[in-house]
Amino acid sequence: MVLTMKKRWMLAALLFACALLTACGSADVEPEGELSLVDEQGEEVSLTNKERATILFHFTEVG
């Protein structure tokens, strides 16, 4: 099987893109630090607590 120079570059680019997407797509990375916010009662709420769901509301000023 004889590949032309253009097909070789296309194959190399495709393989590079696949390798890059595979390297960037790992989802089993643990967060390095503890993520937490202060709630309306002034208590610190951990965002990495896996036992209870946390809903975040982010309000921005409009106007």
C-alpha positions, 0 to 999 in steps of 0.5 A, spaced: 500 500 500 503 506 497 501 512 501 502 519 498 505 525 502 498 528 502 495 522 505 501 521 510 500 528 513 493 527 514 494 520 517 499 523 522 494 529 523 489 524 525 493 520 529 496 526 533 489 529 534 486 522 537 492 522 542 491 529 544 484 528 545 485 522 549 490 525 553 486 531 555 480 527 556 481 523 563 476 524 568 478 520 574 482 526 576 481 528 584 481 535 585 487 538 589 484 542 594 478 543 598 472 547 594 468 550 599 463 557 599 460 560 605 452 560 605 447 565 607 448 563 614 455 564 614 457 557 615 462 554 610 459 549 605 464 543 602 463 543 594 466 536 594 462 532 599 459 526 595 454 524 601 449 530 599 447 534 593 449 541 592 446 546 588 449 553 586 446 559 584 450 565 581 447 572 581 450 577 577 448 585 578 445 587 571 444 594 569 
